């Protein structure tokens, strides 16, 4: 067995991660979440000293905003869309029949206006634009979101649905240089 598979098996055996039947999609134990929660609190406290605005986004974002982002130009294979049943009673019966027969039941599924967030910063940019001009010294954002990237893997640090934490500095280029050199 390769090293990644062995490590993943150890995480399952210890109960830190919980198998779901899909590579890169795992449940997390209370111990795992406790460590993450405490680390998050620490990171947030440090960000407060820099005046970071805390923003937490859901794991989905507006499909029109996603399409404008340019993500699909570079990473179409990683994107995830949310689809829902859009049929009638006949279509619903067809789904039930397909499930019973073990056949594909997704014909009446249509894309919704929600796309799974690929990185925590993507939903922020339309928010910044909508707010209007930034203050002279810019703004710092402390972001977190569950994100999705369609890249199934047995590497436990490359999950398909994962929590991402990042800081984004928005402002004029000269302010960014000052920020980058300070830290």
NORVENSUL-V638985 format. One record per backbone hydrogen bond with DSSP energy under -1.0 kcal/mol. CO is the residue of the C=O (numbers start at 1). NH is the residue of the N-H. If there is no record, write none. Layout:
BEGIN
CO;NH, CO;NH
END
This chain:
BEGIN
2;6, 3;7, 4;8, 5;9, 6;10, 7;11, 8;12, 9;13, 10;14, 11;16, 11;17, 12;15, 16;29, 18;27, 22;25, 24;160, 24;161, 27;18, 29;33, 30;34, 31;35, 32;36, 33;37, 34;38, 35;39, 36;40, 37;41, 38;42, 39;43, 40;44, 41;45, 42;46, 43;47, 44;48, 47;50, 47;52, 48;51, 53;142, 55;144, 59;117, 61;115, 62;66, 63;67, 64;68, 65;69, 70;73, 71;74, 71;75, 75;78, 78;150, 80;116, 82;112, 84;110, 88;92, 89;93, 90;94, 91;95, 92;96, 93;97, 94;98, 95;99, 96;100, 97;101, 98;103, 106;109, 108;86, 110;84, 113;63, 114;82, 115;61, 117;148, 119;122, 121;124, 121;125, 124;128, 125;129, 126;130, 127;131, 135;138, 139;170, 140;53, 141;168, 142;55, 143;166, 144;57, 145;164, 147;162, 149;151, 155;158, 160;149, 162;147, 164;145, 166;143, 168;141, 170;139, 172;176, 173;177, 174;178, 175;179, 176;180, 177;181, 178;182
END
